[in-house]
Amino acid sequence: MRQRLFPYVTELAAEDLPAYVYDLRDLREHAAAVRAALPERVQLFYAAKANSDPLLLDVLRDHVDGFEVASGGELHHIRTTCPGTPIAFGGPGKTPAELGQALLAGVDRLHVESEQELHQLTGMLGERAVDVLLRVNLPIALGPVALAMGGRPSPFGLDPGHLDRCFALVSGDPRIRLRGIHVHLASGLDAAAHLDLARQVLTWARGWADRHGTELSEVNLGGGMEVDYTRPDRRFDWAAFGAGLRRLLEGHPDLTLRIEPGRSVTAYCGWYVTEVLDIKRSHGHAFAVLRGGTHHLRTPAAKQHDQPFTVIPDDTWDRPWERPRAEDEPVTLVGQLCTPKDVLADGVRAERLRVGDRIAFALAGAYAWNISHHEFLMHPAPRFHHLDHVSVPVGSHP
Ligand SMILES: Cc1ncc(COP(=O)(O)O)c(C=O)c1O
């Protein structure tokens, strides 16, 4: 990847920065490897919220069973960019209009998050039928994770007690076809932790289904596969995860699993590339001020981490004054915003950093541009580049 990225970045003019560079070949190979690692009876849905860039979706649609969306906007976007691809619609706080849109679009699954939502849905169905999963917030101890969305009080999904009430509503209405259970409890789980969670979820779901005398044909284990921002070259162990799921499924011969990862699918293919505008010292500490900032790449501010980066040296300095630099010392990489929170990496050691050098931030392919507050301070938006874009004739996707 770096062999392709760095020469490309060097060629970009300063006015073309900041830029997002997506390596579509990397994404294609990665998605194919993820798919290949998963056993039969495990369906792969990509969580579009991580990054719904149309060219990324176009690559992914050949490797996934469908897309998971969490709003009417995402639903519309997927319908128009990838027509015909199955869609699972989840997320809390679905409006009546969004539920209507989902029914009209004929989504593959609706993930029901509350009793109120179920009543709303029932009132709108008319003659139609819909396939649902009930999303549950199971009381499972998660240990230290990057982002917990369940296993503790949260607005996501149903408490097991409420689940029983929803089951009573669903089982009395033949238009609502209950396929099974959905969980998405945390982000940042490594393969062993995710498998342990899967085991607990399946044990619980089987017990719940048996107690209610209902068939359990599907469990969606959510996303949350770890991306380690401190080790950008290391990826989630899909081979171990796939092998573990195969073993788990041996005990559940009639069950299909679904997963819906986002971050771990697209994070690696994206780079946010920019240049050093200024280097200064303040109260003894070095700051590198970059073109752009967290209004383009909010990930480090949102997750409170240092975004991993590589310096691409630029040796074309031709100004008549001494080039500002930081050498072998802690530097804080900040953006152009008038807020102390505009920090991309805090007190990190860079061997050498000079005004005019380029910086390529890694792991910028997920929850990056699309979660950022673009309009703050009205700086220009970055440009978007797609390396190795293969244009596919319309209609050639399955
Ligand atoms: C219901 C649901 N599924 C899947 C995902 C994707 O998670 P990740 O990007 O961590 O894999 C999320 C993320 O918030 C989610 O809320």
The ligand as an SDF file (V2000), in Angstrom:
LIG
                    3D

 16 16  0  0  0  0  0  0  0  0999 V2000
  -25.8880   -1.9350   15.3690 C   0  0  0  0  0  0  0  0  0  0  0  0
  -24.4930   -1.7530   14.8680 C   0  0  0  0  0  0  0  0  0  0  0  0
  -23.9870   -2.6900   14.0350 N   0  0  0  0  0  0  0  0  0  0  0  0
  -22.7340   -2.5700   13.5390 C   0  0  0  0  0  0  0  0  0  0  0  0
  -21.9340   -1.5010   13.8700 C   0  0  0  0  0  0  0  0  0  0  0  0
  -20.5600   -1.4110   13.2890 C   0  0  0  0  0  0  0  0  0  0  0  0
  -19.6000   -1.4580   14.2850 O   0  0  0  0  0  0  0  0  0  0  0  0
  -18.0440   -1.4450   13.9230 P   0  0  0  0  0  0  0  0  0  0  0  0
  -17.8510   -0.3530   12.9510 O   0  0  0  0  0  0  0  0  0  0  0  0
  -17.3700   -1.2020   15.2260 O   0  0  0  0  0  0  0  0  0  0  0  0
  -17.7160   -2.7910   13.3490 O   0  0  0  0  0  0  0  0  0  0  0  0
  -22.4230   -0.5120   14.7420 C   0  0  0  0  0  0  0  0  0  0  0  0
  -21.5980    0.6250   15.1360 C   0  0  0  0  0  0  0  0  0  0  0  0
  -21.9590    1.4880   15.8700 O   0  0  0  0  0  0  0  0  0  0  0  0
  -23.7470   -0.6570   15.2520 C   0  0  0  0  0  0  0  0  0  0  0  0
  -24.2590    0.2550   16.0840 O   0  0  0  0  0  0  0  0  0  0  0  0
  1  2  1  0
  2  3  1  0
  2 15  2  0
  3  4  2  0
  4  5  1  0
  5  6  1  0
  5 12  2  0
  6  7  1  0
  7  8  1  0
  8  9  2  0
  8 10  1  0
  8 11  1  0
 12 13  1  0
 12 15  1  0
 13 14  2  0
 15 16  1  0
M  END
$$$$
